Amino acid sequence: MNQPRNPVVGEDDQDLSRLGYAQELFRSMGGFSNFAISFSIISILTGAVTLYGYGLKMGGPAQMAWGWPLVAFFTLMVVMSMAELASSLPTSGAMYHWSAQLGGKGWGWLTAWLNIVGQIAAIAGIDYGCALFLTPLLGIESTTTNLLLVYGAILLSHALINHFGISLVSWLNDFSVTVHIVGVVVIVGALLLFAPQQPVGFFFSRVTSNTDGWSYEWAFILGLLQAMWTFTGYDASASVSEETIDPRRRAPWGMVLAVVVSAVVGYLLLFALTVSIGDLSAVLSARDAGGNEVPAVIAVLTAALGERAGGLFSALAAMAMWFCGLSAVTWSSRIIYAFARDGGLPGSKFWRQVHAGHQTPAPAIWLCVVLGFLAAVYSGAYAVITSISTIGLYLSYIIPVWLHWRARGTSRQLVPGPWHLGRWSRLVNLLAIFWVVFLCLVLSIPDGYRTGKSILGVLIVLGLWYLLRERHHFSGPHWMGKASGEGE
C-alpha cells in the first residue's frame, strides 16, 4: 500500500515547478539531514586536522588560538549572506541560479564553473587527506603510488554509495554527525584527562617554523588557510534543496548551524591538541620508518597517548574524513547535475541524466570522482589543492552576494524568503565581500604563486570560452528561457 504523500513535499514540488523544473530527485531530507551534509563537509576532523601541521608551521600555537575564531567570524558573515539567498531561491543550482537571477546568465555561468572547480579540488583535498591518514594506519608505506591507490579506493567507495541512493547517503550523513561529535569529545577528553599538558599560555604562543624567511605576522596570515579551507562546503545544504522538505527554511538554517557548531566544537579540538604537544619541533618533523612525513595530529596523539591509543584516535579521524568525502561527492554532483540540466556543460544531455531506479544523478557522480582523482595528481602539493579549492569556492559564494548587494532597488532584486537578515543585510554582505577579497589575495601567494597562477589561468580560460562560444549558446536557467546546448 502506498504511503500518503507529505503535503509539504507537494508544495515544494510546485515551488520548483514554477521555476520551470520537474521534481526528478528524491525529496526526503529533513532539517537534520540538511544540516548534516554541510556539517560533514566542513568536517573539523578533516580540514582542521589535515592542515594542522601547516598551521603550526606558519603561526605556531597562536594560529589555533586566534586564527580559528577570526576565520569563523568572517565565515559567518559569508554564510548568513548566502543563507538569505538560499531562502529566496531554493534549487540544486544554488549559487549558479542566484547569480543568474541577480546578474544575468553570464554571471550564472561563471559562478557555476568556479563552484565546480572548487568542488572538484575539495574532493581531491578531502579524500587525499583521508588517504594520508589511512595509509600509515593500514601499515602501508606512504609512497606516492600507495597513497594514490588508497585515494582511488576511497573515491570508488564514495561513488558507489552515492550512486545507489540518497536515502543511504542521508542516513550516513546523519551518522557522520555522530562520528564527528563523539570523535571530538573522545579525543578531547582523552587528551585533557590522560596526556601531559602544557600551560594554557602555550596555546597563545607566537612561533613560526616557516623556511621562507617570512615574518611572524605574514606567516600567521598565510597559516589561516587551515581554518579557511575547513570552513568550506556549507553551500551543500543549498545544493540539496531539491531533496529537502521545506528548503526555504531548512536549507538556510542547515548552512548557518553547520558553521556555528563546527566553529565551537573545532576550537575545543584545537585547544586540546595544542596544549598536548610535548615537543613542537618533533611534531613538525615526525617521520615514519620509511622516512615519509607523518601528519602532525598523528604525531601529537601518538606522543601524548601512546602508539595504540594514538592509532585508534587517528583511525577515528580518518573515518570522519571518509564521511566528509562521501558528502562532498553528493554536494558536487548536484551542482553539475543542475548546471547540465540547463545545458551549461559540454555533453549536458548525458551529465544531466538521473538513474531511473535510484533517482540519483549517476553520470555526474562518476564525473566528480574521476576529475577529483586527476586534480590530486595535478596539484602535487596538498596546500596548493586546498588553496585552489578554497579560492574557487569562495569566489562562487561571493559573486551572488555581491550581485545581491548591487541589485537592491532594481528589477533583479530577489523577493526575500522566510530566512532573511532584514536591515542588517547590507552590512553583513559588505563584510562578507571584504573577507573573500582578502582570502583570495592571501591564498594566491604561497608556493611561488602557484595557486594564484592556477586560478588566474582558470578565469582566463573561462572568460574566453564564454565570450567566444557560450554567450551565443547558453540560455541560462529555465526561467530565463529554454536552455540550449543540450547534447553538445
C-alpha positions in Angstrom: 0.0 0.0 0.0 1.4 3.4 -1.0 2.2 5.9 1.8 0.3 9.2 1.7 2.3 12.0 0.2 3.5 14.7 2.6 1.6 17.9 1.7 4.7 20.0 2.4 6.6 18.0 -0.2 3.8 18.7 -2.7 4.1 22.4 -2.1 7.9 22.2 -2.5 7.4 20.4 -5.8 5.0 23.1 -7.0 7.5 25.8 -5.9 10.2 24.1 -8.1 7.8 23.7 -11.0 7.2 27.5 -11.0 10.9 27.9 -11.9 10.5 25.5 -14.8 11.9 22.4 -13.3 10.3 19.0 -12.8 10.9 17.2 -9.4 13.3 14.5 -10.6 15.4 13.9 -7.4 14.1 12.1 -4.4 12.8 14.7 -1.9 13.2 13.1 1.6 15.8 15.1 3.6 14.6 16.7 6.8 16.2 19.6 8.6 18.8 17.5 10.5 19.9 15.7 7.3 20.2 19.0 5.5 22.4 20.3 8.4 24.3 17.1 8.5 25.6 17.3 4.9 27.1 20.7 5.4 28.5 19.8 8.8 30.0 16.6 7.4 31.7 18.5 4.5 33.1 21.3 6.8 34.3 18.3 8.9 36.5 19.7 11.7 38.2 16.3 11.7 39.3 16.8 8.1 40.3 20.4 7.4 41.4 21.3 10.9 43.3 18.0 11.2 44.9 17.5 7.8 46.2 21.1 7.8 47.0 21.2 11.5 50.8 20.8 10.8 50.6 23.6 8.2 49.0 26.0 10.7 51.6 25.1 13.4 54.4 25.6 11.0 53.2 29.1 10.0 51.8 30.6 13.2 52.5 28.1 15.9 50.0 27.5 18.7 48.6 31.1 18.4 47.5 30.1 14.9 44.8 27.9 16.6 44.1 30.4 19.4 43.4 33.4 17.3 43.2 32.3 13.6 40.3 29.9 14.1 37.9 32.3 15.7 38.9 35.1 13.3 38.1 33.0 10.3 34.9 31.6 11.9 33.6 35.2 12.5 34.0 36.3 8.9 32.8 32.9 7.6 29.6 33.5 9.5 29.2 36.8 7.5 29.5 34.9 4.3 27.2 32.0 5.2 24.5 34.4 6.5 24.7 36.4 3.3 24.2 33.1 1.3 21.5 31.8 3.6 19.1 34.5 2.7 19.6 33.8 -1.0 19.0 30.1 -0.4 15.7 31.0 1.2 14.7 33.1 -1.7 15.7 30.6 -4.5 15.9 27.0 -3.2 17.2 24.9 -6.1 20.0 22.4 -6.6 21.7 25.1 -8.7 22.3 27.2 -5.6 24.9 29.9 -6.2 24.7 29.4 -10.0 20.9 30.1 -10.0 21.3 33.0 -7.6 23.9 34.7 -9.8 21.9 34.1 -12.9 18.8 35.7 -11.4 20.6 38.6 -9.9 23.1 39.4 -12.7 22.2 37.5 -15.8 23.2 34.2 -17.5 26.9 35.2 -17.9 27.3 35.7 -14.1 25.5 32.4 -13.5 27.7 30.5 -15.9 30.9 31.9 -14.4 29.7 31.2 -10.8 28.8 27.6 -11.7 32.2 26.9 -13.2 34.1 28.4 -10.3 32.0 26.3 -7.9 32.7 23.2 -9.9 36.4 23.9 -9.9 36.3 24.5 -6.2 34.3 21.4 -5.5 36.4 19.0 -7.6 39.5 20.4 -5.8 37.7 19.9 -2.5 37.0 16.3 -3.2 40.7 15.8 -4.0 41.8 17.6 -0.8 39.3 15.7 1.4 39.9 12.2 0.1 43.6 12.6 -0.5 43.8 13.9 3.1 41.9 10.8 4.2 44.5 8.6 2.3 47.3 10.4 4.1 45.9 9.3 7.4 44.6 5.9 6.4 47.7 4.6 4.6 50.1 4.5 7.6 47.2 3.2 9.8 46.9 0.2 7.5 50.6 -0.4 7.8 51.3 0.6 4.2 54.4 2.7 3.4 53.2 6.2 2.4 54.8 6.3 -1.1 53.2 8.3 -3.8 51.9 5.2 -5.6 50.4 3.7 -2.4 48.8 6.9 -1.5 47.2 7.2 -4.9 45.9 3.6 -4.8 44.3 4.2 -1.4 43.0 7.5 -2.6 41.4 5.8 -5.6 39.8 3.2 -3.5 38.3 5.9 -1.2 36.9 7.7 -4.2 35.4 4.5 -5.6 33.6 3.8 -2.4 32.1 7.2 -2.4 30.9 7.0 -6.0 29.2 3.6 -5.4 27.3 4.7 -2.3 26.2 8.0 -3.9 25.1 6.0 -7.0 22.8 3.7 -5.0 20.6 6.3 -3.4 20.1 9.5 -1.5 18.3 7.6 1.4 21.5 5.7 2.2 23.6 8.9 1.8 21.2 10.8 4.1 21.5 8.0 6.8 25.3 8.0 6.5 25.4 11.8 6.7 23.3 11.7 9.9 25.6 9.1 11.3 28.5 11.2 10.3 27.4 14.0 12.7 27.5 11.4 15.5 31.0 10.3 14.4 32.3 13.9 14.3 30.8 14.9 17.7 31.6 11.7 19.5 35.0 11.6 17.9 35.9 15.2 19.1 34.5 14.5 22.6 36.5 11.3 22.9 39.8 12.8 21.5 39.5 16.0 23.6 38.5 14.0 26.7 41.4 11.6 26.4 43.9 14.4 25.8 42.8 16.6 28.6 42.4 13.7 31.1 45.4 11.5 30.3 48.0 13.4 28.3 50.7 15.7 29.8 49.6 19.3 29.4 51.4 22.5 28.5 50.4 25.6 30.5 47.4 27.4 29.0 49.6 30.2 28.0 51.3 27.9 25.5 48.1 27.9 23.4 48.7 31.6 22.7 52.5 31.5 22.0 53.8 33.1 18.8 56.2 30.7 17.0 56.9 30.3 13.3 58.8 27.5 11.7 58.4 28.5 8.1 61.5 28.1 5.9 60.8 31.0 3.6 62.0 33.8 5.8 58.6 35.4 6.3 57.9 37.5 9.4 55.7 36.0 12.1 52.8 38.3 11.1 52.9 37.3 7.5 53.3 33.6 8.2 50.3 33.8 10.6 48.2 35.3 7.8 49.2 32.6 5.4 48.5 29.9 8.1 44.9 31.0 8.1 44.5 28.5 5.2 43.9 25.8 7.8 40.7 27.4 9.0 39.7 28.9 5.7 39.7 25.6 4.0 37.9 23.9 6.8 35.1 26.4 6.6 34.0 25.5 3.1 31.3 23.3 1.7 28.4 24.7 3.8 26.7 25.5 0.5 25.9 21.8 0.3 22.7 22.5 2.2 21.6 24.7 -0.6 22.7 22.3 -3.3 20.4 19.6 -1.9 17.4 21.9 -1.7 15.5 19.9 -4.2 15.9 16.8 -2.0 15.0 18.7 1.2 11.5 19.1 2.6 10.7 22.8 3.2 14.0 24.0 1.8 13.2 27.8 2.2 13.7 27.4 5.9 15.7 24.3 6.4 18.5 24.9 3.9 19.4 28.3 5.3 19.4 27.1 8.9 21.4 24.0 7.8 24.1 26.2 6.4 24.3 28.6 9.3 24.2 26.0 12.1 26.8 23.9 10.4 29.3 26.8 10.6 28.4 27.7 14.2 28.6 24.2 15.6 31.8 23.5 13.6 33.4 26.7 15.0 32.7 25.8 18.6 33.5 22.1 18.5 36.6 22.7 16.3 38.0 25.2 18.8 37.8 22.7 21.6 39.6 20.1 19.5 42.4 22.5 18.5 42.9 23.6 22.1 43.2 20.0 23.4 45.6 19.0 20.6 47.8 22.1 21.0 48.2 22.0 24.8 49.1 18.3 24.5 52.1 19.0 22.3 55.3 18.0 24.2 57.9 19.0 21.6 56.8 21.3 18.8 59.8 20.7 16.6 59.4 16.9 17.0 55.8 17.1 15.9 56.6 19.2 12.8 59.5 16.9 11.8 57.9 13.5 12.6 58.7 10.7 10.1 57.8 7.0 9.8 60.2 4.1 9.4 60.4 4.7 5.7 61.3 8.4 6.1 57.9 9.6 5.0 56.3 12.6 6.7 53.8 11.7 9.5 50.7 14.1 9.8 51.2 16.4 12.8 48.0 15.3 14.5 49.0 11.6 14.4 52.4 12.6 15.9 50.6 14.6 18.7 48.2 11.8 19.5 50.8 9.1 19.5 53.3 11.0 21.6 50.6 12.1 24.1 48.6 8.9 24.4 50.9 6.1 23.2 51.0 4.1 19.9 47.9 2.1 20.4 45.6 4.9 21.7 47.1 7.3 19.2 46.4 4.9 16.3 42.9 4.4 17.5 42.0 8.1 17.6 43.8 8.7 14.3 41.6 6.0 12.8 38.5 7.8 14.2 39.7 11.0 12.4 40.2 9.0 9.2 36.6 7.7 9.5 35.3 11.2 9.8 37.3 12.2 6.7 35.8 9.4 4.8 32.3 10.6 5.7 33.3 14.1 4.7 34.4 12.9 1.2 31.1 11.0 0.8 29.2 14.2 1.4 31.4 16.1 -0.9 30.7 13.8 -3.8 26.9 14.3 -3.1 27.4 18.0 -3.0 29.5 18.3 -6.2 27.3 16.0 -8.3 24.2 18.1 -7.6 25.7 21.4 -8.9 27.0 19.5 -12.0 23.5 18.0 -12.5 21.8 21.3 -12.1 24.2 23.1 -14.5 23.9 20.3 -17.1 20.1 20.4 -16.8 20.4 24.0 -18.2 22.8 23.0 -21.0 25.9 24.5 -19.3 28.3 21.7 -19.7 29.8 20.0 -22.8 27.7 16.9 -23.2 25.0 18.2 -20.9 22.4 15.7 -22.2 24.4 12.9 -20.7 25.6 14.6 -17.5 22.0 15.6 -16.5 20.7 12.1 -16.6 19.1 10.7 -13.4 19.2 7.0 -12.7 15.6 5.7 -13.1 15.8 3.2 -10.2 17.8 5.2 -7.6 16.8 8.7 -8.6 20.4 9.9 -8.3 22.4 11.9 -10.9 24.7 8.9 -11.6 26.8 10.3 -14.5 27.5 13.5 -12.6 28.6 11.4 -9.6 31.1 9.4 -11.6 32.4 12.5 -13.3 33.1 14.1 -9.9 35.3 11.2 -8.7 37.2 10.9 -11.9 38.0 14.6 -12.0 38.8 14.5 -8.3 41.4 11.9 -8.9 43.0 13.9 -11.7 43.0 17.1 -9.6 45.1 15.4 -6.9 47.6 14.2 -9.4 47.9 17.7 -10.9 48.3 19.7 -7.7 51.4 17.9 -6.4 51.3 19.8 -3.0 48.5 19.4 -0.5 48.5 23.1 0.4 48.1 24.0 -3.3 45.0 21.8 -3.9 43.3 23.1 -0.8 44.1 26.7 -1.7 42.6 26.2 -5.2 39.6 24.7 -3.7 39.1 27.5 -1.1 39.5 30.3 -3.7 37.3 28.7 -6.3 34.5 28.0 -3.8 34.6 31.4 -2.1 34.6 33.2 -5.5 31.4 31.2 -6.3 30.0 32.2 -2.9 30.7 35.9 -3.1 29.6 36.6 -6.7 25.9 36.2 -5.9 26.3 38.0 -2.6 27.9 41.0 -4.4 25.2 40.8 -7.1 22.5 40.8 -4.4 24.1 43.8 -2.7 24.2 45.6 -6.1 20.7 44.6 -7.2 18.8 46.2 -4.3 16.2 48.5 -5.6 16.3 47.1 -9.1 14.1 44.7 -11.0 16.5 41.9 -10.4 16.2 42.1 -6.6 15.1 38.8 -5.1 11.9 38.5 -3.1 13.1 37.7 0.5 12.3 34.3 1.7 11.3 33.4 5.3 15.0 33.4 6.3 16.5 36.9 5.9 18.8 39.4 7.6 16.5 42.4 7.4 18.2 45.8 7.9 21.5 44.1 8.7 21.7 42.6 5.2 23.8 45.3 3.5 26.4 45.5 6.4 26.8 41.7 6.6 27.1 41.5 2.8 29.9 44.1 2.8 31.8 42.3 5.5 31.5 39.1 3.5 32.8 40.7 0.3 35.8 42.2 2.1 36.7 38.9 3.7 36.6 37.0 0.4 38.8 39.6 -1.4 41.3 39.3 1.4 41.1 35.5 1.4 41.7 35.2 -2.4 44.7 37.6 -2.3 46.3 35.8 0.7 45.9 32.2 -0.6 47.2 33.1 -4.1 50.8 33.9 -2.8 52.4 30.7 -1.3 54.4 28.1 -3.3 55.6 30.6 -5.8 52.1 32.0 -6.6 51.2 28.6 -8.0 47.7 28.8 -6.6 47.2 32.3 -7.9 48.5 31.3 -11.3 46.2 28.3 -11.5 43.1 30.4 -10.5 44.1 33.2 -13.0 44.5 30.6 -15.7 41.1 29.2 -14.9 39.5 32.6 -15.1 41.2 33.4 -18.4 40.1 30.1 -20.0 36.5 30.5 -18.7 36.3 34.2 -19.8 37.5 33.4 -23.4 35.3 30.3 -23.6 32.2 32.3 -22.6 32.9 35.2 -24.8 33.8 33.2 -27.9 31.1 30.5 -27.6 28.8 30.1 -24.6 27.3 33.6 -24.7 25.8 32.6 -28.0 24.7 29.1 -26.9 24.0 29.1 -23.2 20.5 30.4 -22.3 20.7 30.2 -18.5 18.2 28.7 -16.1 14.8 27.6 -17.4 13.0 30.6 -16.1 15.2 32.7 -18.5 14.2 30.6 -21.5 14.8 27.1 -22.8 18.3 26.1 -22.1 20.3 25.4 -25.2 23.4 23.4 -25.9 21.9 20.1 -24.8 23.9 17.2 -26.1 26.8 19.3 -27.3 
